[in-house]
């Protein structure tokens, strides 16, 4: 389940998350959020439902 890099299409800055451990998603969820911050992070994200299991 652990992977060597972030599972995002757009690369993250190398120092954005020092010490992060990236994993391959196996459960997908639906979320809602109020928008994005200036650096692309989700603003006020909330869980809605489980969408599926890989």
C-alpha positions in Angstrom: 0.0 0.0 0.0 2.9 2.4 0.6 4.2 4.1 -2.5 7.4 6.2 -3.2 5.6 9.3 -4.5 2.4 11.3 -4.1 -0.6 9.9 -6.0 -1.5 13.2 -7.6 -1.4 14.2 -11.3 0.3 17.6 -10.4 3.6 17.3 -8.7 3.9 18.8 -5.2 6.8 21.0 -4.1 9.5 18.7 -2.6 9.4 20.5 0.8 5.6 20.8 1.0 5.2 17.7 3.3 8.5 16.7 4.9 8.2 13.2 6.4 5.0 12.4 4.6 4.2 8.7 3.9 2.3 8.3 0.7 -0.1 5.4 0.2 -2.0 4.0 -2.8 -5.7 4.7 -2.3 -7.9 1.6 -1.8 -11.1 3.3 -0.5 -12.5 6.2 -2.4 -14.8 8.7 -0.8 -17.0 11.6 -1.9 -16.2 14.9 -0.2 -17.4 18.5 -0.3 -15.3 21.6 0.2 -15.7 25.3 0.3 -13.0 26.2 -2.2 -9.2 26.1 -2.5 -6.6 28.2 -0.8 -4.0 30.2 -2.7 -1.6 27.3 -2.7 -4.2 24.8 -3.9 -5.2 23.1 -0.6 -8.9 22.3 0.1 -10.8 24.8 2.3 -13.2 23.2 4.8 -13.3 19.7 3.4 -15.9 17.3 4.7 -16.7 13.6 4.2 -20.0 12.8 2.4 -20.0 9.1 1.6 -17.9 6.1 0.7 -17.7 5.9 -3.1 -16.1 2.5 -3.6 -13.3 0.1 -2.6 -10.6 -0.9 -5.1 
